[in-house]
Amino acid sequence: MRRTQPSGRRTCESVEVALIEGVCVRGPYGPASCGSVLVACKWVQKWWSFGVPTPKTLTKKSDYGKEEIPRGIAHAMAAQRTAEVTWEGDLLNGLGRVRFGSGAVSEASVSWASRTETPSGKTSPEELLAGAHASCYSMSLSAGLARNRTPPKRLDVKATATFDRVGEGWKVTTMELAVKGSVPGIDAAKFGELAEAAKDNCPISQALKNNVQVTVKAALV
């Protein structure tokens, strides 16, 4: 049984799984489906296993009979993001221009010298990687703190990527994360534990795993 509300949300009488304050809950009848909507505890846990929350909670309070499922969650698809580079010249003297598909970041210049010497107003793949990791990590840690019932007021994350010569080539060798958090109701030990977990589980950390050494230093402020 299904009805569509004016808000665009779908109410399914048979939905028995809800995300309540970050906890996956299974109703008395197990996973349920309603039309094209499939909600399963395993699916919800998959999102959280990466330390990333679902876009919105499935419900704030469950009575295991009438759950509102936002369409964006029920039909979640893999996200793709694009960037383009135009490179002119040779490696040592050439210049590249990086453009981002979202338009959220202005076009940036990149050069070999900006990677290995001084930035001189240009970016580098390592700086872009550090930005990606810092933002991904902040989301992962925020999710972990929310699951701990201690959501943060503020997290300041700094990521430092090291690009170094290894043997005959160059490699990103380390990524150092440093996070300072304003988090009511948590002690330093627990904050450090969750910071380590977020370091291991955030998607960018997973992408670097077994290739780049990732470390984190965490402190409460």
Secondary structure, DSSP 8 states (H G I E B T S, - for coil): -EEE-TTS-EEETT--EEEETTEEEE-TT-SEEETTEEE-HHHHHHHHHTT---SS-S-SS--SS-EEE-HHHHT-------EEEEEES-TTT-EEEEEETTSSS--EEE-HHHHHS--TT-B-HHHHHHHHHHHHHHHHHHHHHHHTT---SEEEEEEEEEEEEETTEEEEEEEEEEEEEE-TT--HHHHHHHHHHHHHHSHHHHHHTTTSEEEEEEEE-
